[in-house]
């Protein structure tokens, strides 16, 4: 009995060379999707009380590195106070600035407890991201012809 194994090297190399382009497209779509998902989670699940909605609207994301990375951040032009709500502040004294109406000589502010809704949203969405990336890798392998 004889067993013959033949490898079509040209087809294999063609499929192998197609992987980077296919992988970039698939990963870019997943990174954009998970970024939007984290943004939505952070905009809806938080402890701060909103009056104007500006802090939630200040949660943005941008795609970087030709679609292979993303940054989710607080846009300070929408809500300058966002970093103080997110990271909190220590107790501090507030004194009036010259030229402003004065209601008190000083106020002892107790500080703000952090509400790290961006980090929490990313933690909540991390398992979903891992599943989606694994699925994307499977799609890349299939689309490349393996």
C-alpha positions, 0 to 999 in steps of 0.5 A, spaced: 500 500 500 502 506 498 500 513 500 502 519 496 502 526 499 502 532 494 502 539 497 500 545 492 505 550 494 502 555 489 495 555 492 498 555 499 502 561 498 497 565 495 492 563 501 497 565 506 499 572 502 492 574 502 491 573 510 494 580 512 489 584 507 483 580 510 485 580 517 486 588 517 479 588 514 476 583 519 480 586 525 478 593 523 471 592 523 471 588 530 475 594 533 470 599 530 464 595 533 467 594 540 469 601 540 462 603 539 459 598 544 464 601 549 462 608 548 454 606 548 455 602 555 459 608 558 454 613 556 448 609 559 451 605 565 454 610 570 453 613 577 453 621 575 447 624 575 446 628 568 442 635 567 444 637 560 447 630 558 453 633 556 458 628 560 455 622 556 455 626 550 463 627 551 464 620 551 467 619 544 472 614 540 476 615 535 480 609 530 487 610 530 493 606 526 489 605 520 483 601 523 487 597 528 487 600 534 482 605 538 481 610 543 475 611 547 476 618 551 472 624 554 472 630 549 473 636 554 470 641 549 463 638 550 464 637 558 470 640 561 469 637 568 469 630 565 475 628 568 474 630 575 467 626 575 471 620 572 477 620 576 474 624 582 478 629 586 481 630 593 478 635 598 480 642 597 478 649 599 475 654 593 476 661 594 473 666 590 477 669 584 477 677 584 472 680 580 467 675 581 461 676 586 463 673 593 458 669 597 463 666 602 470 667 603 472 660 602 468 653 601 471 647 603 469 642 598 469 635 600 471 632 593 468 628 588 468 620 589 471 617 582 466 614 577 470 611 572 465 609 567 470 608 561 474 603 565 468 599 567 465 599 560 471 596 557 471 591 563 464 589 561 465 589 554 472 585 554 469 578 554 465 580 548 471 583 544 475 577 545 469 572 542 468 577 536 476 577 535 476 569 535 470 569 530 474 574 526 480 570 526 476 564 524 473 568 518 480 570 516 482 563 516 476 561 512 476 567 507 484 566 506 482 559 503 484 554 509 
